[in-house]
Amino acid sequence: MPSSCKKCNTAITPTVPSLKCCICGVHNHIKCLDISKAQFELTKTISGLDWKCLECRGLNSTNANASNCKCCEIIPELKIIIDKLSQSVELLKNQLSQVKETPSAIEFEEVVQEVTDRQIRKSNLIMFGVPEQASNMSSADRKVSDENYVNNFLFQFGETSDIISSKCNRIGRFEPTRAAPRPMRVYLENGEQVVKLLRRIRKNRDIINENQIYKNVRVSLDKTPKQRSYYKKIRQELQERKNGGEEGLIIK
């Protein structure tokens, strides 16, 4: 026997849109329920949506009243908790952002140490290839010999001896069996003299190459360990790019 609309008591047919209660199974024309065709079509597109008649809704509402009351009490508390959690999350985000942007005390100390070290070294030069005297000489005599060698070398590039070393010393422990001479740190009056001397050496490199006494000598800035590590990396990259076919590359 065909079903009929609970409101108007007329038969339910496929040509007249209707809704069936998912609980009691009663049919109602959408027109009797004052539901538009557009609303009806929309309900069909929503997966898992079940329709209940007014009577069944009332039953469910009665059964759920006790639970709803408890939920109504809990919901405001949950909202407060959620708000507090949201504030905490935002605070943590801001703190994390500040941590990323602000260097730590250790990093800051390292920067200060590096700047201080560079400031100390800016008046120094490092000389490589300076011959080292035999082990039968006293350390004092070797030091005098080194100072004479250095000042004679500097005189080659000075103008009326305007660049004179006040002090120099070998880097590292003296070892008689050492194949290559130890590098030498040379102390000049200021950083301006260092720059001036290096420019003259680059400009007059032939003076060193043609002199048998100085031909193996190389001169560079007194770099910090961090600077040496950086320049080593740069030189490796330069060599790799040259090997790759790039031309005209230099380190300034």
C-alpha positions in Angstrom: 0.0 0.0 0.0 1.5 3.4 -1.0 2.4 5.8 1.7 0.5 9.0 2.3 1.5 12.5 3.5 0.9 12.9 7.2 -0.2 16.5 6.8 -2.5 16.3 3.7 -3.3 12.6 3.7 -2.6 12.3 -0.1 -0.5 9.6 -1.6 3.2 10.0 -1.9 4.3 9.8 -5.5 7.7 10.2 -7.2 6.5 13.3 -9.0 5.8 15.2 -5.8 8.8 15.9 -3.7 8.6 14.6 -0.1 10.7 13.8 2.9 10.7 10.7 5.1 11.5 10.8 8.8 14.6 8.8 9.6 13.1 7.7 12.9 9.4 7.0 12.5 9.3 6.5 8.7 6.4 9.0 8.2 6.3 10.9 4.8 5.5 14.5 4.4 5.3 16.6 1.2 7.8 19.4 1.2 5.0 21.8 0.4 3.2 20.7 3.6 6.4 21.3 5.5 6.8 24.8 4.0 10.2 23.7 2.5 11.1 25.2 -0.9 12.3 23.0 -3.7 15.7 24.7 -3.6 16.0 23.8 0.1 14.9 20.2 -0.7 17.5 19.9 -3.5 20.2 21.2 -1.2 19.4 18.5 1.5 19.9 15.8 -1.2 23.4 17.0 -1.9 24.6 16.8 1.7 25.9 13.3 2.5 24.8 11.8 5.8 22.0 14.4 6.4 18.9 12.8 7.9 15.5 14.5 8.3 13.3 14.2 11.4 9.7 15.1 11.8 8.7 17.6 14.5 7.3 14.8 16.8 10.6 12.8 16.6 12.6 15.9 17.2 10.6 16.6 20.3 11.3 13.1 21.6 15.0 13.4 20.9 15.0 16.8 22.6 13.3 15.4 25.7 15.8 12.5 26.0 18.7 14.8 25.4 17.6 17.6 27.8 19.7 16.3 30.7 22.8 15.9 28.6 22.2 19.3 26.9 22.0 21.0 30.3 25.4 19.5 31.3 26.8 20.5 27.9 25.5 24.1 28.3 27.4 24.3 31.6 30.6 22.9 30.2 30.7 24.9 26.9 31.4 28.3 28.5 34.2 26.8 30.6 35.6 25.2 27.4 35.5 28.5 25.6 37.5 30.1 28.4 40.1 27.3 28.3 40.3 27.6 24.5 40.8 31.4 24.7 43.6 30.9 27.2 45.3 28.3 25.1 45.1 30.5 22.0 46.7 33.3 24.0 49.4 31.0 25.2 50.1 29.8 21.6 50.4 33.4 20.4 52.7 34.2 23.2 54.9 31.2 22.4 55.0 32.2 18.7 56.2 35.7 19.6 58.8 34.4 22.0 60.1 31.9 19.4 60.2 34.7 16.8 62.3 36.8 19.3 64.6 33.9 20.0 65.3 33.4 16.3 65.9 37.1 15.7 67.9 37.9 18.8 71.4 36.3 19.1 72.1 34.3 22.3 74.5 35.5 24.9 77.1 32.9 23.6 76.7 34.1 20.0 77.0 37.7 21.1 80.2 36.9 23.1 81.7 35.1 20.1 81.0 38.1 17.9 82.6 40.5 20.4 85.7 38.2 20.7 86.0 38.0 16.9 85.8 41.8 16.5 88.4 42.2 19.3 90.7 39.7 17.8 90.5 41.3 14.4 91.2 44.7 15.9 94.3 43.3 17.6 95.6 41.6 14.4 94.9 44.5 12.0 98.4 45.9 12.7 100.2 42.6 12.1 101.5 40.7 9.0 102.2 37.1 8.6 105.4 36.2 6.7 105.9 32.7 5.2 109.1 31.2 4.0 111.5 33.3 6.1 114.6 31.1 6.6 115.1 29.8 10.1 118.5 29.6 11.6 120.2 26.4 12.8 119.5 24.9 16.1 123.0 25.5 17.4 122.1 29.2 17.8 120.5 30.5 21.0 116.9 31.6 20.9 118.0 35.2 21.5 120.4 35.1 18.5 117.7 33.5 16.3 115.3 36.3 17.3 117.9 39.0 16.4 118.5 37.3 13.0 114.8 37.1 12.3 114.3 40.8 13.2 117.2 41.9 10.9 115.8 39.8 8.1 112.3 41.2 8.5 113.4 44.8 8.6 115.7 44.4 5.6 112.7 42.9 3.7 110.5 45.8 4.7 113.1 48.3 3.7 112.8 47.0 0.1 109.3 48.4 0.0 109.6 51.4 2.3 110.0 55.0 1.4 113.0 56.3 3.5 112.3 53.5 6.0 108.7 54.6 6.7 107.7 51.1 7.4 109.7 49.5 10.2 108.8 46.5 12.4 109.0 47.1 16.1 108.7 43.4 16.9 108.4 40.0 15.3 108.2 36.4 16.5 107.8 32.9 15.1 104.5 31.1 15.3 104.7 27.6 16.8 107.3 25.6 18.7 110.9 25.4 17.4 111.7 22.0 16.0 115.2 21.4 14.5 113.9 18.6 12.2 111.1 20.8 10.8 111.3 20.8 7.0 109.6 24.2 6.4 110.4 27.3 8.5 107.7 28.5 10.9 105.6 31.4 9.9 106.5 34.7 11.4 104.1 37.3 12.9 105.3 40.9 12.2 104.0 43.8 14.3 103.8 47.1 12.6 102.7 50.5 14.1 99.1 50.5 12.7 96.8 49.0 10.2 97.5 51.7 7.7 101.1 50.6 7.4 99.9 47.0 6.8 97.7 48.1 3.9 100.4 50.3 2.5 103.0 47.6 2.6 100.8 44.9 1.0 100.0 47.3 -1.8 103.6 47.9 -2.5 104.4 44.2 -2.4 101.7 43.4 -4.9 102.8 46.3 -7.2 106.5 45.3 -7.0 106.4 41.5 -6.8 109.3 41.3 -9.1 111.6 42.6 -6.4 110.9 39.5 -4.4 111.1 37.1 -7.3 114.4 38.4 -8.5 116.0 38.4 -5.1 117.5 35.0 -4.0 117.1 36.0 -0.3 113.4 36.8 -0.5 112.1 34.8 -3.4 110.4 32.2 -1.2 108.8 34.8 1.1 105.0 35.3 1.0 103.2 38.0 3.0 99.5 38.1 4.1 97.2 39.6 6.7 97.1 38.2 10.2 93.7 36.5 9.9 91.7 35.1 12.7 90.8 31.4 12.7 87.3 32.3 11.5 88.7 34.4 8.7 91.1 31.6 7.6 88.3 29.1 7.6 86.2 31.5 5.5 88.9 32.2 3.0 89.7 28.5 2.7 86.1 27.8 1.8 86.1 30.7 -0.8 89.3 29.4 -2.4 87.9 25.9 -2.7 84.8 27.3 -4.3 86.9 29.5 -6.7 88.9 26.4 -7.8 85.8 24.4 -8.3 84.2 27.1 -10.5 87.5 27.5 -12.5 87.6 23.7 -13.0 84.0 24.0 -14.2 85.1 26.3 -17.0 84.3 29.8 -15.6 86.9 32.5 -16.4 87.9 35.9 -15.0 87.2 34.9 -11.4 89.2 36.5 -8.6 89.0 36.9 -4.8 89.0 40.6 -3.8 
